[in-house]
Amino acid sequence: MNPFDIKEALLAKHAQHVVLIHFPIALFIVGVVFDVLALRFKKLQLAAAAYCNFAVAAIMTLPAVATGLLAWKFQLESAKLQGVLLLHLAFAMASTALIWLVWLVHFRARRSTLLVLPAYRLPIEILGVLVIAITGHLGGFVSGINLPG
């Protein structure tokens, strides 16, 4: 495969899922870090950076989920949803929901006149990071990366 051939890169067998999935993961985790730092140091700029990261992470879940479904359909030939593949799909949907929920909490706080973020957001953000980590770990088994040997 020629690394400079656009056609080969866009039509690779892995359906781009393994490439695109890193964007919402990284954006969400960095958003959580910014949010914790904003809370600790009382900096509105860090809170704004967290919000932007959560917004883009939420948007990037759409192509990540779409390419995951396409990879299942074409790469795995619509294999029966069971075992690790089913767990990966369930955790992926939970991860996506948590990312959107965190963004929604921040979005609603920014629209309010008080601009106060609720304290319950931090446990949801931590849960989001944990669920994303489990999803990624299971995805490694689905792709064959985490298999022995």
Contacts in CASP RR format, 6 or more apart in sequence:
PFRMAT RR
TARGET T0000
AUTHOR 0000-0000-0000
METHOD contacts of the structure
MODEL  1
MNPFDIKEALLAKHAQHVVLIHFPIALFIVGVVFDVLALRFKKLQLAAAA
YCNFAVAAIMTLPAVATGLLAWKFQLESAKLQGVLLLHLAFAMASTALIW
LVWLVHFRARRSTLLVLPAYRLPIEILGVLVIAITGHLGGFVSGINLPG
1 8 0 8 1.000
1 12 0 8 1.000
2 8 0 8 1.000
3 9 0 8 1.000
10 16 0 8 1.000
13 75 0 8 1.000
14 71 0 8 1.000
14 75 0 8 1.000
14 143 0 8 1.000
15 67 0 8 1.000
15 68 0 8 1.000
15 70 0 8 1.000
15 71 0 8 1.000
15 74 0 8 1.000
15 75 0 8 1.000
16 67 0 8 1.000
17 64 0 8 1.000
17 67 0 8 1.000
17 68 0 8 1.000
17 70 0 8 1.000
17 71 0 8 1.000
18 71 0 8 1.000
18 143 0 8 1.000
20 60 0 8 1.000
20 63 0 8 1.000
20 64 0 8 1.000
20 67 0 8 1.000
21 64 0 8 1.000
21 67 0 8 1.000
21 68 0 8 1.000
21 136 0 8 1.000
23 56 0 8 1.000
23 57 0 8 1.000
23 60 0 8 1.000
23 64 0 8 1.000
24 57 0 8 1.000
24 58 0 8 1.000
24 60 0 8 1.000
24 61 0 8 1.000
24 64 0 8 1.000
24 99 0 8 1.000
25 132 0 8 1.000
25 136 0 8 1.000
27 53 0 8 1.000
27 54 0 8 1.000
27 56 0 8 1.000
27 57 0 8 1.000
27 60 0 8 1.000
28 53 0 8 1.000
28 54 0 8 1.000
28 57 0 8 1.000
28 99 0 8 1.000
28 102 0 8 1.000
28 128 0 8 1.000
28 129 0 8 1.000
28 132 0 8 1.000
29 129 0 8 1.000
29 132 0 8 1.000
30 53 0 8 1.000
31 49 0 8 1.000
31 50 0 8 1.000
31 53 0 8 1.000
31 54 0 8 1.000
31 57 0 8 1.000
32 50 0 8 1.000
32 125 0 8 1.000
32 126 0 8 1.000
32 129 0 8 1.000
34 46 0 8 1.000
34 47 0 8 1.000
34 49 0 8 1.000
34 50 0 8 1.000
34 53 0 8 1.000
35 46 0 8 1.000
35 47 0 8 1.000
35 50 0 8 1.000
35 106 0 8 1.000
35 117 0 8 1.000
35 121 0 8 1.000
35 122 0 8 1.000
35 125 0 8 1.000
36 122 0 8 1.000
37 43 0 8 1.000
37 46 0 8 1.000
38 44 0 8 1.000
38 45 0 8 1.000
38 46 0 8 1.000
38 47 0 8 1.000
38 49 0 8 1.000
38 50 0 8 1.000
39 117 0 8 1.000
39 122 0 8 1.000
47 117 0 8 1.000
50 106 0 8 1.000
51 103 0 8 1.000
51 106 0 8 1.000
51 107 0 8 1.000
51 110 0 8 1.000
54 99 0 8 1.000
54 102 0 8 1.000
54 103 0 8 1.000
54 106 0 8 1.000
55 103 0 8 1.000
55 107 0 8 1.000
57 99 0 8 1.000
57 103 0 8 1.000
58 99 0 8 1.000
58 100 0 8 1.000
58 103 0 8 1.000
61 95 0 8 1.000
61 96 0 8 1.000
61 99 0 8 1.000
61 100 0 8 1.000
64 96 0 8 1.000
65 92 0 8 1.000
65 96 0 8 1.000
68 92 0 8 1.000
72 78 0 8 1.000
72 79 0 8 1.000
72 85 0 8 1.000
72 89 0 8 1.000
76 85 0 8 1.000
76 142 0 8 1.000
79 85 0 8 1.000
81 89 0 8 1.000
84 138 0 8 1.000
84 139 0 8 1.000
84 141 0 8 1.000
84 142 0 8 1.000
85 142 0 8 1.000
87 138 0 8 1.000
88 135 0 8 1.000
88 136 0 8 1.000
88 138 0 8 1.000
88 139 0 8 1.000
88 141 0 8 1.000
88 142 0 8 1.000
91 131 0 8 1.000
91 134 0 8 1.000
91 135 0 8 1.000
91 136 0 8 1.000
91 138 0 8 1.000
92 135 0 8 1.000
94 131 0 8 1.000
94 135 0 8 1.000
95 128 0 8 1.000
95 131 0 8 1.000
95 132 0 8 1.000
95 135 0 8 1.000
98 124 0 8 1.000
98 127 0 8 1.000
98 128 0 8 1.000
98 131 0 8 1.000
98 132 0 8 1.000
99 128 0 8 1.000
99 132 0 8 1.000
101 124 0 8 1.000
102 121 0 8 1.000
102 124 0 8 1.000
102 125 0 8 1.000
102 128 0 8 1.000
105 117 0 8 1.000
105 118 0 8 1.000
105 121 0 8 1.000
105 124 0 8 1.000
106 117 0 8 1.000
106 121 0 8 1.000
109 115 0 8 1.000
109 116 0 8 1.000
109 117 0 8 1.000
109 118 0 8 1.000
137 146 0 8 1.000
139 145 0 8 1.000
139 146 0 8 1.000
140 146 0 8 1.000
141 147 0 8 1.000
END
